[in-house]
Amino acid sequence: MKHDPNCSYCQGTGQFLGHAPTCTDDLCALNGDEYSCAGEMQTCDCKVPFTVDDPSKAAWALDKVLTARERLERVKAACQKVIDEAARDVEDAEAFFLPLLELWARENPPTKGKTIRLPTGALAFRTVPGGPRVHDDAAVLAWAREHLPDAVVTKQAILRTAITDYVKATGDVPPGVDVVAPRESFDAKGV
């Protein structure tokens, strides 16, 4: 077995000086004096780190990357199923129990305030202010452009292509912009 030349214990030799089996002193200096054991040569279990140095190892390493990515997608899908199921459970529980709880709370109003405290939580009545509620943003936006322009807000954003063209044309780099050197990217893809 080849040993790792960067191993901090054996420096690639496969052996290092360790404590003798009879040594019990936490402050042992491994120098054989009256307070320390003389130590004992032990076999190091370090290995040369994996390297890609031929097509079969490259294929194996690529398969590891692709398998890990596929597993991530499976885990995400499985988690999403659990989340969806939990959301359905919440919808079902709220649809069934909230009307029953509200009916009970109205029949047994709190003695003070608008909240009934229970060992597992609280039932609360709150006054919701009335007034206009927008339910169709597109319709309201079309109407407001013509009848109430002050209600229309324009969102400002940077047109990145214009900034790129400006920097290329002038060489001037505005604050908040970095110029990065072109580079070759690398990715692993399955067949």
C-alpha positions as CSV (number, residue, x, y, z in Angstrom):
1,M,0.0,0.0,0.0
2,K,1.3,3.5,-0.9
3,H,1.3,6.0,1.9
4,D,0.4,9.7,1.5
5,P,3.7,11.8,1.4
6,N,1.7,14.7,2.9
7,C,0.6,12.7,6.0
8,S,1.4,14.6,9.2
9,Y,2.2,11.4,11.1
10,C,4.4,9.3,8.8
11,Q,5.3,11.8,6.0
12,G,4.8,8.9,3.6
13,T,7.0,6.3,5.3
14,G,4.0,4.2,6.6
15,Q,5.3,4.2,10.2
16,F,5.4,6.7,13.0
17,L,6.5,6.9,16.6
18,G,3.5,6.5,18.9
19,H,2.9,5.8,22.6
20,A,3.7,2.4,24.0
21,P,0.6,0.4,25.0
22,T,1.6,0.8,28.7
23,C,1.9,4.6,28.5
24,T,-0.7,6.3,30.7
25,D,0.8,9.8,31.0
26,D,-1.1,12.5,29.1
27,L,2.0,14.7,29.1
28,C,4.3,11.9,27.7
29,A,7.1,13.4,25.6
30,L,8.0,10.1,23.9
31,N,11.6,10.6,25.0
32,G,12.1,7.6,27.4
33,D,12.9,9.7,30.5
34,E,11.4,8.7,33.9
35,Y,8.1,10.5,33.1
36,S,7.7,9.4,29.5
37,C,7.6,6.2,27.5
38,A,10.2,5.5,24.8
39,G,7.4,5.1,22.3
40,E,6.8,2.4,19.8
41,M,6.8,2.3,16.0
42,Q,3.2,2.0,14.7
43,T,1.8,1.5,11.2
44,C,0.1,4.5,9.7
45,D,-3.2,3.9,8.0
46,C,-2.9,6.9,5.6
47,K,-3.3,6.2,1.9
48,V,-2.3,8.2,-1.2
49,P,-5.2,10.5,-2.1
50,F,-7.3,9.5,-5.1
51,T,-6.1,10.9,-8.3
52,V,-7.5,10.8,-11.8
53,D,-4.6,9.6,-14.0
54,D,-6.3,7.4,-16.6
55,P,-9.6,7.2,-18.5
56,S,-11.1,4.5,-16.3
57,K,-10.5,6.6,-13.1
58,A,-11.9,9.6,-14.9
59,A,-15.0,7.7,-15.9
60,W,-15.4,6.4,-12.3
61,A,-15.0,9.9,-10.9
62,L,-17.5,11.3,-13.4
63,D,-20.0,8.6,-12.5
64,K,-19.6,9.6,-8.8
65,V,-20.4,13.3,-9.6
66,L,-23.4,12.4,-11.8
67,T,-24.7,9.9,-9.3
68,A,-24.5,12.5,-6.5
69,R,-26.4,15.0,-8.7
70,E,-29.1,12.5,-9.5
71,R,-29.4,11.6,-5.8
72,L,-29.8,15.3,-5.0
73,E,-32.7,15.6,-7.5
74,R,-34.3,12.4,-6.1
75,V,-34.0,13.8,-2.6
76,K,-35.5,17.2,-3.7
77,A,-38.4,15.4,-5.3
78,A,-39.0,13.2,-2.3
79,C,-38.8,16.2,0.0
80,Q,-41.2,18.1,-2.2
81,K,-43.7,15.2,-2.0
82,V,-43.4,15.2,1.8
83,I,-43.9,19.0,1.8
84,D,-46.9,18.7,-0.5
85,E,-48.4,16.0,1.7
86,A,-47.9,18.1,4.8
87,A,-49.5,21.1,3.1
88,R,-52.5,18.9,2.2
89,D,-52.7,17.8,5.9
90,V,-52.7,21.4,7.0
91,E,-55.5,22.3,4.5
92,D,-57.6,19.3,5.6
93,A,-57.1,20.0,9.3
94,E,-57.9,23.7,8.9
95,A,-60.9,23.0,6.7
96,F,-62.3,20.6,9.3
97,F,-61.3,22.0,12.7
98,L,-61.2,25.8,12.3
99,P,-65.0,26.1,11.7
100,L,-65.6,23.8,14.7
101,L,-63.1,25.8,16.9
102,E,-64.7,29.2,15.8
103,L,-68.2,27.9,16.6
104,W,-67.0,26.8,20.0
105,A,-65.1,30.0,20.6
106,R,-68.2,32.1,19.8
107,E,-70.3,30.0,22.1
108,N,-67.6,30.3,24.9
109,P,-66.3,33.9,24.4
110,P,-63.2,35.0,26.4
111,T,-63.9,36.7,29.7
112,K,-61.4,39.4,28.9
113,G,-60.1,40.5,25.5
114,K,-60.5,38.6,22.3
115,T,-58.3,35.6,23.0
116,I,-59.0,32.2,24.5
117,R,-55.9,30.6,25.9
118,L,-55.7,26.9,25.8
119,P,-52.9,24.5,27.0
120,T,-51.9,23.9,23.4
121,G,-52.3,27.4,22.0
122,A,-54.8,30.2,21.6
123,L,-58.0,31.0,19.7
124,A,-58.1,34.6,18.8
125,F,-60.6,37.0,17.2
126,R,-59.2,40.0,15.4
127,T,-60.9,42.9,13.7
128,V,-59.8,43.0,10.1
129,P,-60.1,46.5,8.7
130,G,-62.4,46.8,5.7
131,G,-61.7,48.7,2.5
132,P,-60.6,48.2,-1.1
133,R,-58.6,45.0,-1.8
134,V,-56.8,44.5,-5.1
135,H,-57.4,41.1,-6.5
136,D,-56.3,41.6,-10.2
137,D,-53.1,43.6,-10.4
138,A,-53.1,43.7,-14.2
139,A,-56.6,45.2,-14.5
140,V,-55.9,47.8,-11.8
141,L,-52.5,48.7,-13.4
142,A,-54.2,49.3,-16.8
143,W,-56.9,51.4,-15.2
144,A,-54.4,53.4,-13.0
145,R,-52.2,54.2,-16.0
146,E,-55.1,56.1,-17.6
147,H,-57.0,57.4,-14.5
148,L,-54.5,57.6,-11.6
149,P,-50.9,57.8,-12.9
150,D,-49.6,58.6,-9.4
151,A,-50.6,55.0,-8.3
152,V,-48.2,53.5,-10.8
153,V,-44.7,52.9,-9.7
154,T,-41.8,52.2,-12.1
155,K,-39.2,49.9,-10.8
156,Q,-35.7,50.9,-11.7
157,A,-33.2,48.3,-12.7
158,I,-29.8,48.1,-14.3
159,L,-29.7,47.2,-18.0
160,R,-26.5,45.1,-17.8
161,T,-25.9,45.0,-21.6
162,A,-25.8,48.8,-21.6
163,I,-23.2,48.8,-18.8
164,T,-21.1,46.1,-20.6
165,D,-21.2,48.1,-23.9
166,Y,-20.2,51.3,-22.0
167,V,-17.2,49.7,-20.3
168,K,-16.1,48.1,-23.6
169,A,-16.4,51.4,-25.5
170,T,-14.9,53.7,-22.9
171,G,-12.7,51.6,-20.7
172,D,-14.3,53.4,-17.7
173,V,-15.5,51.1,-15.0
174,P,-18.4,52.5,-12.9
175,P,-18.5,52.0,-9.2
176,G,-20.1,48.7,-8.3
177,V,-18.8,47.0,-11.5
178,D,-15.9,44.5,-11.7
179,V,-14.2,43.5,-14.9
180,V,-13.4,39.8,-14.8
181,A,-11.0,38.1,-17.2
182,P,-12.4,35.5,-19.5
183,R,-11.9,32.0,-18.4
184,E,-12.8,28.5,-19.5
185,S,-15.4,26.9,-17.3
186,F,-15.7,23.2,-16.7
187,D,-18.6,21.0,-15.9
188,A,-19.3,17.3,-15.9
189,K,-22.3,16.0,-17.9
190,G,-23.9,12.6,-18.3
191,V,-24.7,11.0,-21.6
